[in-house]
């Protein structure tokens, strides 16, 4: 019996007991995540050399973190300005209760919305959007204002950008 069988038995036991599976990470897992957050294209061999365990052990740990939902995927870190998207903005929107479902569908289908968060305070959501120019942003603002009041901040400069942060 392999580790996969042990994992399955533990999961079945937790389901029978109606418990959420406890997700744990040790120092090696955190070190692997830090390395991947800097370069998600590192090979198992490179990772294993950096953390001091075998390549199969790194692969096994990464697969477990993927199963546990800790690693959701491997993403491209796009330089939006180099790709022609000269305007980045954050938009607060106070969505009317009757429009929330329609707003959600609209946002899910809008490629210029790169992030959307439900937030506390006077607004319902915070959007991070990218556009080629301010006219395109203005057109978008006219489209979403039917869902509720907005407040927009255009990014002038970026002082820190990390795709994923793994605190110590």
HELIX and SHEET records of a PDB file:
HELIX    1   1 UNK A    3  UNK A   16  1                                  14    
HELIX    2   2 UNK A   27  UNK A   38  1                                  12    
HELIX    3   3 UNK A   44  UNK A   51  1                                   8    
HELIX    4   4 UNK A   55  UNK A   67  1                                  13    
HELIX    5   5 UNK A   97  UNK A   99  5                                   3    
HELIX    6   6 UNK A  100  UNK A  108  1                                   9    
HELIX    7   7 UNK A  134  UNK A  144  1                                  11    
SHEET    1   A 4 UNK A 113  UNK A 118  0                                        
SHEET    2   A 4 UNK A 125  UNK A 131 -1                                        
SHEET    3   A 4 UNK A  87  UNK A  95 -1                                        
SHEET    4   A 4 UNK A 148  UNK A 154 -1                                        
END                                                                             
